[in-house]
């Protein structure tokens, strides 16, 4: 199975960059089989469709505003995120013009794509800085574990470095 793990976010805006931090941590700590692609998606957007080409499953990781305390973890099937876009309360990634649009385009282009968004409630996303805030940094290992659980559910085996 071809799987893309896509970390989205602006690493210059504190917790906004959590998705990219997760991908970096996965690269640093694990080896994955050839069919698994780890992609630093930066700010996201339709330009990332090429990174999803040929993928049968997508695990997108981002900061998510769901109205819960900072550090709260989320697992959202992509179809639910897209369905909730007009409702309140909604779970939103911080890249409303990016990740949800990318998911909508990807699901139209590949209707069988299994797509899930994993995220964490941020504390600070407007302040400049490359460090995650304490509540989000404390949850980074758990967010990495969520990605590994999603991969295991897709039949992926990995090795620790």
Secondary structure, DSSP 8 states (H G I E B T S, - for coil): --EEEEE-S-TTBGGGGHHHHHHHHHHHHEEE-TTEEEEE-TT--GGGHHHHTT-SEEEEEEEEE-SS-TT-EEEEEHHHHHHGGGSSS--EES-TTTHHHHHHHHHHH-TT-EEEEEEE--S-SSS-BSS--HHHHHHHHHHHHHHHHHHHHTT--EEE-
